[in-house]
Amino acid sequence: MATLLIVHHTPSPNCQALFEAVVSGAGAPEIEGVRVVRRAALAATASDVLEADGYLLGTPANLGYMSGALKHFFDQVYYPCLDSTRGRPFGFYVHGGNDVTGAVRGIESITTGLGWRRAADPVTVTGAPGKDGTEACWELGATVAAGLMD
């Protein structure tokens, strides 16, 4: 069975709504043979990353960058996972008050260094997430999880 690891920093109701939509999409009934593991960014470990077959990342945009929690996650797993996880699929979502550009750029830079393969376009939401934002996150979760099915 394939494993999808969702690593997230969810400090606000807006981020929580997007996180719940991603989890719902990844666990949709039509997705078979994929185990979904959720870890807060400050709790996720290199072992979690090495045991997973694909990744979904979620963060708020804080002061023009990804959250410190997600950056800490990357700092902890980068070198232990560098060679072993190349080519694995990932997706991500970012929520911001008005601008998410720096957060997106940071995540893309680090995942490029890791050699991960983007399995879906990133979802970016500014302001309160409406129906479009939550549906896009549901699709993100479903897309990345479906890509792991046998």
C-alpha positions in Angstrom: 0.0 0.0 0.0 1.3 3.4 -0.9 1.6 6.2 1.7 0.8 9.8 1.2 2.4 12.1 3.9 0.6 15.4 4.5 2.9 17.8 6.3 1.1 21.0 7.4 1.2 24.1 9.6 -2.3 25.0 10.4 -2.4 27.9 12.8 -5.7 29.6 11.7 -9.3 28.7 10.8 -8.5 29.6 7.1 -5.6 27.2 7.0 -7.7 24.6 8.8 -10.4 24.8 6.1 -7.8 24.2 3.4 -6.1 21.4 5.3 -9.5 19.6 5.9 -10.3 19.9 2.2 -6.9 18.4 1.2 -7.4 15.5 3.7 -10.9 14.9 2.4 -9.7 14.8 -1.2 -6.8 12.5 -0.4 -9.2 10.1 1.4 -12.0 10.2 -1.2 -13.7 6.8 -1.6 -12.5 6.3 -5.1 -8.9 6.5 -3.9 -7.9 2.9 -3.1 -4.6 1.5 -1.8 -3.3 4.8 -0.4 -2.7 5.3 3.3 -2.9 9.0 4.3 -0.6 10.1 7.1 -1.0 13.5 8.6 1.8 15.3 10.5 2.1 18.7 11.9 5.2 20.3 10.4 6.9 20.6 13.8 6.3 16.9 14.4 7.1 15.4 11.0 10.4 13.5 10.9 12.9 12.2 8.3 11.5 8.7 9.0 8.0 9.9 8.1 9.4 11.3 4.8 11.4 8.2 4.0 8.4 5.9 4.6 6.1 7.9 2.3 5.7 7.5 -1.4 4.4 11.1 -2.0 3.9 14.3 -0.1 1.4 17.1 0.3 2.6 20.3 2.0 0.5 23.1 3.5 1.5 26.4 5.0 0.4 29.9 5.6 2.5 32.7 4.0 4.1 34.5 6.9 6.0 37.8 6.4 6.5 36.9 2.7 7.7 33.3 3.2 6.5 29.9 4.2 5.8 29.4 7.9 8.8 28.8 10.2 7.3 25.4 11.1 7.4 24.2 7.5 10.9 25.6 7.0 12.0 23.8 10.2 10.5 20.6 8.7 12.6 21.1 5.6 15.7 21.8 7.6 15.3 18.6 9.6 14.6 16.3 6.6 16.6 17.8 3.8 19.9 15.9 4.1 18.7 12.7 5.6 16.1 12.4 2.7 18.1 14.0 -0.1 19.2 10.9 -2.0 16.4 8.5 -1.0 13.4 10.5 -2.1 14.4 12.0 -5.5 11.6 11.7 -8.0 8.8 11.3 -5.5 5.6 13.2 -6.3 4.4 16.1 -4.2 1.9 18.9 -4.1 1.4 22.0 -1.9 -1.0 24.7 -0.9 -0.4 28.1 0.6 -2.7 30.5 2.3 -2.0 34.2 2.7 -3.6 37.4 3.7 -2.6 39.1 0.4 0.6 37.7 -1.1 1.9 34.2 -1.3 4.7 34.7 -3.9 7.7 34.3 -1.5 6.2 31.2 0.2 5.6 29.5 -3.2 9.1 30.4 -4.4 10.7 29.0 -1.2 8.8 25.7 -1.4 9.6 25.3 -5.1 13.3 26.0 -4.4 13.6 23.5 -1.6 11.6 20.7 -3.4 13.7 21.3 -6.5 16.8 20.8 -4.4 15.3 17.6 -3.0 14.6 16.4 -6.5 10.8 15.9 -5.8 8.5 15.9 -8.8 5.5 18.2 -8.7 2.4 16.1 -9.2 -0.1 19.0 -9.4 -0.1 22.7 -9.6 0.1 24.5 -6.3 -3.0 25.9 -4.7 -2.7 29.4 -3.5 -5.5 31.2 -1.6 -5.5 34.7 -0.3 -8.1 36.0 2.2 -10.9 33.8 3.5 -11.0 30.6 1.5 -14.3 30.4 -0.4 -15.8 27.5 -2.3 -13.2 27.8 -5.1 -10.2 27.6 -2.7 -11.6 24.6 -0.8 -12.5 22.8 -3.9 -9.1 23.4 -5.4 -7.5 21.9 -2.2 -9.9 18.9 -2.4 -8.7 18.3 -6.0 -5.1 18.7 -4.9 -5.5 16.0 -2.3 -7.3 13.7 -4.7 -4.8 14.3 -7.5 -1.7 13.6 -5.5 -3.3 10.5 -3.8 -4.6 9.1 -7.1 -1.2 9.3 -8.5 0.0 6.9 -5.9 -2.6 4.2 -6.6 -1.3 1.0 -8.1 
